[in-house]
Amino acid sequence: MKQARLAIIGLLLLSTQVDALDEEQRRQMQEQLNSEVMARPFDPGDVEKAKHYADEAMKKDLQPVKTPPTYWQPGWTCSHLSRYRYYRYGDYRNCVYYHRYYGRYW
C-alpha cells in the first residue's frame, strides 16, 4: 500500500515536471513565432489587384456589397481597413469597389 502511494506521488511529480517543460517549450515557440511575424513588414494584400477587381466588376455591372464590415467607422476610407486589428483583404477589396461604384464610402 505504501509503495503504491509512493508510486502515485512519483507519477504526479513526473507529470508536473513534464507539464512545466511543455509550458516552457510552448512559451519559447510563441516567442520565436512572435519575433518572426514582427520581423516581416505588414502586407495589406495586393492593392492593384483590388483596383483591377473593381474595374472588372464595373465592366460586368456587378452590384457592390452594400453593407460595410461590422467594425467600419463613419469617416473612414478604405485605407483605414488595413490598419484595423483584424484586417481582411476581402473587406478592403469590397470597399475599393464600393467607392469606385458610388464615388463615396459606406
C-alpha positions in Angstrom: 0.0 0.0 0.0 2.8 2.4 0.9 4.6 1.6 -2.3 1.5 2.3 -4.3 1.2 5.7 -2.7 4.8 6.4 -3.4 4.4 5.4 -7.0 1.4 7.6 -7.4 3.2 10.6 -5.8 6.2 9.9 -8.1 3.9 9.9 -11.2 2.3 13.1 -10.1 5.7 14.8 -9.6 6.9 13.5 -13.0 3.6 14.7 -14.6 4.1 18.1 -13.1 7.6 18.3 -14.4 6.6 17.3 -17.9 3.8 19.9 -17.9 6.3 22.6 -16.8 8.7 21.5 -19.5 5.9 21.6 -22.1 4.8 25.1 -20.9 8.4 26.3 -21.2 8.7 24.9 -24.7 5.3 26.5 -25.7 6.5 29.8 -24.4 9.7 29.6 -26.3 7.9 28.6 -29.5 5.5 31.5 -29.1 8.3 34.0 -28.6 10.0 32.7 -31.7 6.8 32.9 -33.7 6.2 36.5 -32.5 9.6 37.6 -33.5 9.3 36.0 -37.0 5.9 37.8 -37.5 7.2 41.1 -36.3 10.3 40.9 -38.5 8.1 40.8 -41.6 6.6 44.0 -42.9 2.7 44.1 -42.9 1.2 43.2 -46.2 -2.3 44.5 -46.7 -2.8 42.5 -49.8 -2.4 43.4 -53.4 -3.8 46.9 -53.8 -3.5 46.8 -57.5 -5.5 43.5 -57.6 -8.3 45.2 -55.6 -8.4 48.0 -58.2 -8.4 45.5 -61.0 -11.2 43.7 -59.4 -13.2 47.0 -59.2 -12.6 47.7 -62.9 -13.7 44.2 -63.9 -16.8 44.3 -61.7 -17.7 47.7 -63.2 -17.5 46.2 -66.7 -19.8 43.3 -65.6 -22.1 45.8 -63.8 -22.0 43.9 -60.6 -23.6 45.4 -57.5 -21.1 46.2 -54.7 -21.6 44.9 -51.2 -23.9 47.4 -49.7 -23.2 46.9 -46.0 -19.8 47.8 -44.5 -18.0 45.4 -42.2 -19.2 45.5 -38.7 -16.2 47.4 -37.5 -16.5 50.2 -40.0 -16.5 53.7 -38.5 -18.0 56.8 -40.0 -15.4 59.0 -41.7 -13.1 56.0 -42.6 -11.7 55.4 -46.0 -10.5 52.1 -47.4 -7.0 52.7 -46.1 -8.4 52.6 -42.6 -9.3 49.0 -43.0 -5.7 47.9 -43.5 -4.9 49.4 -40.1 -7.7 47.6 -38.3 -6.6 44.9 -35.9 -8.5 42.1 -37.6 -7.9 43.2 -41.2 -9.4 41.2 -44.0 -8.4 41.7 -47.6 -12.0 40.9 -48.8 -13.3 43.9 -46.8 -10.7 46.2 -48.4 -11.5 44.9 -51.9 -15.2 45.5 -51.3 -14.5 49.0 -50.0 -12.5 49.9 -53.1 -15.2 48.6 -55.4 -18.0 50.4 -53.4 -16.0 53.6 -53.6 -15.4 53.2 -57.3 -19.1 52.4 -58.0 -20.7 55.1 -55.9 -18.0 57.6 -55.5 -18.3 57.6 -51.7 -17.6 55.4 -48.8 -20.1 53.4 -46.8 
